[in-house]
Amino acid sequence: MSTVKIGNKLVGEGQPCYIIAEIGINHNGNIDLAKRLISVAVAAGCDAVKFQKRTVDVVYTAAELANPRENPFGTTNGDLKYGLEFEEDDYAEIDAFCKSVKIPWFVSPWDEGSVDFIEKFDTPVYKVASASLTDDHLLKHIRKTGKPVIASTGMSTYAEIDHAVGVLGKENLVLMHTTSTYPANYDELNLRAIPTMAQRYGVPIGYSGHETGIPTSVAARVLGACTVERHITMDRAMWGSDQSASLEPNGISRLVRDIRLVEQSMGDGVKRVYEREVPIIKKLRRVGAAV
């Protein structure tokens, strides 16, 4: 199975898990909160942070934007969508901050204009959100950048994933097993799909989790996930649609710690007697091996 280079790190079999802290829209339109979340990801030892980028009046119809919806920014769905969207000055500030704390950032662009917008910042990779996996025009536009692609596969059939892989090609592609419920129930996670997808597609397979706990994301790594992505928040009780499916600072720190401990524990599969076991053999074993 091939590896994919994202920035200065290799992603794939035999490589350390690439851990992504998904900030998404959990910044609630506040650049200072976004910086705090970036700092949480850095302190936890994550490899990258991710945001979302939309051209609001392209992604949503005028009727959708006009729908009544009480929110911190106003009374319509449009007020909410525009309020959550960072613009060029904001992303310039994010870019500078991420460089200062030495963590890469990238986005899930939801439309072609957002790809062109983010190209100004030369991010190392693009993420295809599960909702965009069937958008051939967007997939082709992302591929034109020449950047590696991470594609989530939530709410998608094998036929739809097969088609997306055909559009994207397998070079510099990472697929993410995902269940698109927020938060996801444990009986919906289907982690055994990770090795199945690896066999089917022959590209690095990761896991994007929307569950509330930590152990299942660690289990995804054990099952072969080469990258793990989880939403992060300062407080799961904060206002926002993704907060309840996110990990708080202590949670993301524990996740990174546990994944690294699991990687250290996996070994090479060859059964052996360790040097530290020799005195234990002398102390506890009553009968030696048969000659």
C-alpha positions as CSV (number, residue, x, y, z in Angstrom):
1,M,0.0,0.0,0.0
2,S,1.4,3.4,-0.9
3,T,2.0,6.3,1.5
4,V,0.9,9.8,1.0
5,K,3.1,12.8,2.0
6,I,1.2,15.6,3.7
7,G,3.5,18.5,4.4
8,N,6.7,16.9,5.9
9,K,4.9,13.7,7.2
10,L,4.2,10.4,5.5
11,V,0.7,8.9,6.0
12,G,0.1,5.2,5.4
13,E,1.0,1.7,6.6
14,G,4.1,1.6,8.8
15,Q,3.9,5.3,9.6
16,P,2.7,7.0,12.8
17,C,-1.0,7.9,12.8
18,Y,-1.6,11.3,11.4
19,I,-4.0,12.9,14.0
20,I,-6.2,15.7,12.8
21,A,-8.0,18.1,15.2
22,E,-11.2,19.2,13.4
23,I,-12.1,22.7,14.5
24,G,-14.6,23.0,11.7
25,I,-17.1,25.6,12.7
26,N,-16.6,25.1,16.5
27,H,-14.9,28.5,16.5
28,N,-18.4,30.0,16.3
29,G,-17.1,32.8,14.1
30,N,-14.7,34.0,16.7
31,I,-11.0,34.2,15.6
32,D,-9.8,34.2,19.2
33,L,-11.7,31.0,20.0
34,A,-10.2,29.5,16.8
35,K,-6.7,30.3,18.1
36,R,-7.5,28.8,21.5
37,L,-8.6,25.6,19.7
38,I,-5.4,25.6,17.6
39,S,-3.4,25.9,20.9
40,V,-5.3,22.9,22.4
41,A,-4.4,20.8,19.3
42,V,-0.8,21.8,19.6
43,A,-0.7,21.0,23.3
44,A,-2.3,17.6,22.7
45,G,0.3,16.7,20.1
46,C,-2.0,16.7,17.0
47,D,-0.4,16.7,13.6
48,A,-2.8,19.2,12.0
49,V,-5.9,21.3,12.5
50,K,-8.8,21.5,10.0
51,F,-11.5,24.1,9.2
52,Q,-14.4,24.3,6.8
53,K,-14.8,26.8,4.0
54,R,-17.9,27.7,2.1
55,T,-19.0,30.3,-0.4
56,V,-22.3,30.7,1.4
57,D,-24.5,32.0,-1.5
58,V,-23.1,29.2,-3.7
59,V,-23.6,26.3,-1.3
60,Y,-27.0,27.4,-0.1
61,T,-30.0,28.6,-2.1
62,A,-31.6,32.0,-1.4
63,A,-34.6,30.2,0.0
64,E,-32.5,28.2,2.4
65,L,-30.7,31.3,3.6
66,A,-34.0,33.1,4.2
67,N,-35.4,30.3,6.4
68,P,-36.1,31.5,10.0
69,R,-33.5,30.2,12.5
70,E,-32.7,31.9,15.8
71,N,-29.0,32.0,16.3
72,P,-26.3,34.2,17.9
73,F,-25.9,36.2,14.6
74,G,-29.6,36.9,13.8
75,T,-32.9,35.3,13.0
76,T,-32.3,33.5,9.7
77,N,-30.3,30.6,8.5
78,G,-28.3,33.1,6.3
79,D,-27.4,35.1,9.4
80,L,-26.0,31.9,10.9
81,K,-24.1,30.7,7.8
82,Y,-22.5,34.1,7.1
83,G,-21.7,34.5,10.8
84,L,-19.8,31.3,11.0
85,E,-17.7,31.9,7.9
86,F,-14.2,33.2,8.1
87,E,-12.9,35.5,5.4
88,E,-9.5,36.3,4.0
89,D,-8.3,38.5,6.8
90,D,-9.3,35.8,9.3
91,Y,-7.6,33.0,7.5
92,A,-4.5,35.2,7.1
93,E,-4.5,35.5,10.9
94,I,-5.0,31.7,11.3
95,D,-2.2,31.0,8.8
96,A,0.2,33.3,10.7
97,F,-0.8,31.8,14.0
98,C,-0.4,28.2,12.9
99,K,3.0,29.0,11.5
100,S,4.0,30.6,14.8
101,V,2.9,27.5,16.8
102,K,4.2,25.1,14.1
103,I,1.1,23.2,13.2
104,P,-0.2,22.8,9.6
105,W,-3.8,23.7,8.8
106,F,-6.1,22.9,6.0
107,V,-9.8,22.9,5.1
108,S,-12.8,21.0,3.7
109,P,-13.9,23.3,0.8
110,W,-17.5,22.9,-0.1
111,D,-17.4,24.6,-3.5
112,E,-14.9,25.4,-6.2
113,G,-14.6,29.1,-5.2
114,S,-13.5,28.0,-1.8
115,V,-10.7,25.9,-3.3
116,D,-9.5,28.9,-5.2
117,F,-9.8,31.0,-2.1
118,I,-7.7,28.6,0.1
119,E,-5.0,28.3,-2.6
120,K,-3.8,31.7,-1.6
121,F,-2.5,30.1,1.6
122,D,-0.8,27.0,0.1
123,T,-2.2,24.6,2.6
124,P,-0.6,21.0,2.4
125,V,-3.8,19.0,1.6
126,Y,-7.5,19.2,0.9
127,K,-10.2,17.3,2.7
128,V,-13.4,16.2,0.9
129,A,-16.3,16.2,3.3
130,S,-18.6,13.3,3.3
131,A,-21.4,15.6,2.0
132,S,-19.2,16.5,-1.0
133,L,-18.1,13.0,-2.0
134,T,-20.6,12.8,-4.9
135,D,-19.8,16.3,-6.2
136,D,-17.6,15.4,-9.3
137,H,-17.0,19.0,-10.3
138,L,-15.6,19.8,-6.9
139,L,-13.5,16.7,-6.8
140,K,-12.0,17.5,-10.2
141,H,-11.4,21.1,-9.2
142,I,-9.6,20.0,-6.0
143,R,-7.4,17.6,-8.0
144,K,-6.3,20.4,-10.3
145,T,-4.4,21.9,-7.4
146,G,-2.0,19.0,-7.3
147,K,-2.4,18.6,-3.5
148,P,-3.0,15.3,-1.7
149,V,-6.6,14.6,-0.9
150,I,-8.2,13.1,2.2
151,A,-11.8,12.1,1.4
152,S,-14.4,11.1,4.0
153,T,-16.9,8.5,3.1
154,G,-19.8,9.0,5.5
155,M,-23.3,8.4,4.2
156,S,-21.9,6.8,1.1
157,T,-22.3,3.4,-0.5
158,Y,-19.5,1.4,-2.0
159,A,-20.8,2.3,-5.5
160,E,-20.5,6.0,-4.6
161,I,-17.0,5.6,-3.1
162,D,-15.9,3.6,-6.1
163,H,-17.1,6.4,-8.4
164,A,-15.4,9.1,-6.3
165,V,-12.1,7.1,-6.3
166,G,-12.5,6.8,-10.1
167,V,-12.8,10.6,-10.3
168,L,-10.0,11.4,-7.9
169,G,-7.6,8.6,-8.8
170,K,-5.7,6.7,-6.2
171,E,-2.5,8.7,-6.3
172,N,-2.0,10.8,-3.1
173,L,-5.4,9.8,-1.9
174,V,-6.4,8.9,1.7
175,L,-9.9,7.6,2.3
176,M,-11.6,8.1,5.7
177,H,-14.1,5.6,7.1
178,T,-16.9,7.8,8.6
179,T,-20.4,7.6,10.0
180,S,-22.2,10.9,9.4
181,T,-24.3,11.1,12.6
182,Y,-23.6,13.8,15.2
183,P,-22.9,12.4,17.7
184,A,-22.7,8.9,16.3
185,N,-24.0,5.9,18.2
186,Y,-21.5,3.1,18.9
187,D,-23.5,0.5,17.0
188,E,-23.2,2.8,13.9
189,L,-19.4,3.0,13.9
190,N,-18.7,-0.3,12.0
191,L,-15.0,-0.1,12.6
192,R,-14.4,-3.4,10.7
193,A,-15.0,-1.4,7.5
194,I,-11.4,0.0,7.9
195,P,-9.5,-3.1,6.9
196,T,-12.2,-4.0,4.4
197,M,-11.7,-0.6,2.7
198,A,-8.0,-1.0,2.8
199,Q,-8.3,-4.3,0.9
200,R,-10.8,-2.9,-1.6
201,Y,-9.1,0.3,-2.5
202,G,-5.4,-0.2,-1.8
203,V,-4.9,3.3,-0.5
204,P,-4.3,4.5,3.1
205,I,-7.5,4.4,5.1
206,G,-8.2,6.6,8.0
207,Y,-11.1,7.2,10.5
208,S,-13.1,10.4,11.1
209,G,-15.1,9.9,14.3
210,H,-18.2,11.6,15.5
211,E,-18.7,9.5,18.6
212,T,-18.5,11.0,22.1
213,G,-15.8,8.8,23.6
214,I,-12.2,7.9,23.0
215,P,-11.7,4.1,23.0
216,T,-13.3,3.5,19.6
217,S,-11.0,6.0,17.9
218,V,-8.1,4.2,19.5
219,A,-9.5,0.9,18.2
220,A,-9.7,2.4,14.7
221,R,-6.0,2.9,14.9
222,V,-5.5,-0.8,16.0
223,L,-7.6,-1.9,13.0
224,G,-5.3,0.0,10.6
225,A,-6.5,3.6,10.5
226,C,-3.5,5.6,9.3
227,T,-5.1,8.9,10.2
228,V,-7.6,9.7,12.9
229,E,-9.7,12.9,12.9
230,R,-11.9,14.1,15.7
231,H,-13.7,17.4,16.3
232,I,-12.4,19.5,19.2
233,T,-14.2,22.1,21.4
234,M,-13.4,24.0,24.5
235,D,-16.7,22.9,26.0
236,R,-19.2,20.4,24.6
237,A,-22.0,22.4,26.2
238,M,-21.2,25.4,24.0
239,W,-23.6,26.7,21.4
240,G,-23.1,25.0,18.0
241,S,-24.3,22.0,16.0
242,D,-21.0,20.1,16.2
243,Q,-20.0,20.7,19.8
244,S,-21.7,17.6,21.4
245,A,-19.8,15.3,18.9
246,S,-16.4,16.9,19.9
247,L,-13.6,16.2,22.3
248,E,-12.7,18.8,25.0
249,P,-9.1,19.6,25.6
250,N,-8.5,16.8,28.1
251,G,-10.2,14.4,25.7
252,I,-8.1,15.2,22.6
253,S,-5.0,15.0,24.8
254,R,-6.0,11.5,26.0
255,L,-6.7,10.4,22.5
256,V,-3.3,11.4,21.2
257,R,-1.6,9.8,24.2
258,D,-3.5,6.5,23.8
259,I,-2.9,6.3,20.1
260,R,0.8,6.8,20.6
261,L,0.8,4.1,23.4
262,V,-1.0,1.7,21.1
263,E,1.5,2.3,18.3
264,Q,4.4,1.6,20.7
265,S,2.7,-1.6,21.9
266,M,1.9,-3.2,18.5
267,G,5.4,-4.6,18.0
268,D,6.5,-6.6,14.9
269,G,4.3,-9.7,15.4
270,V,7.3,-12.0,16.1
271,K,6.9,-13.8,19.5
272,R,10.1,-13.5,21.5
273,V,11.4,-13.6,25.1
274,Y,12.5,-10.2,26.2
275,E,15.6,-9.6,28.2
276,R,13.5,-8.1,31.0
277,E,11.6,-11.5,31.2
278,V,14.8,-13.5,31.9
279,P,15.0,-12.8,35.7
280,I,11.3,-13.5,35.9
281,I,11.8,-16.9,34.2
282,K,14.4,-17.7,36.8
283,K,12.2,-16.6,39.7
284,L,8.8,-18.1,38.6
285,R,9.2,-21.0,36.2
286,R,9.4,-24.3,38.0
287,V,10.0,-26.5,35.0
288,G,12.3,-25.6,32.1
289,A,11.6,-26.3,28.4
290,A,11.6,-29.9,27.3
291,V,14.9,-30.9,25.5
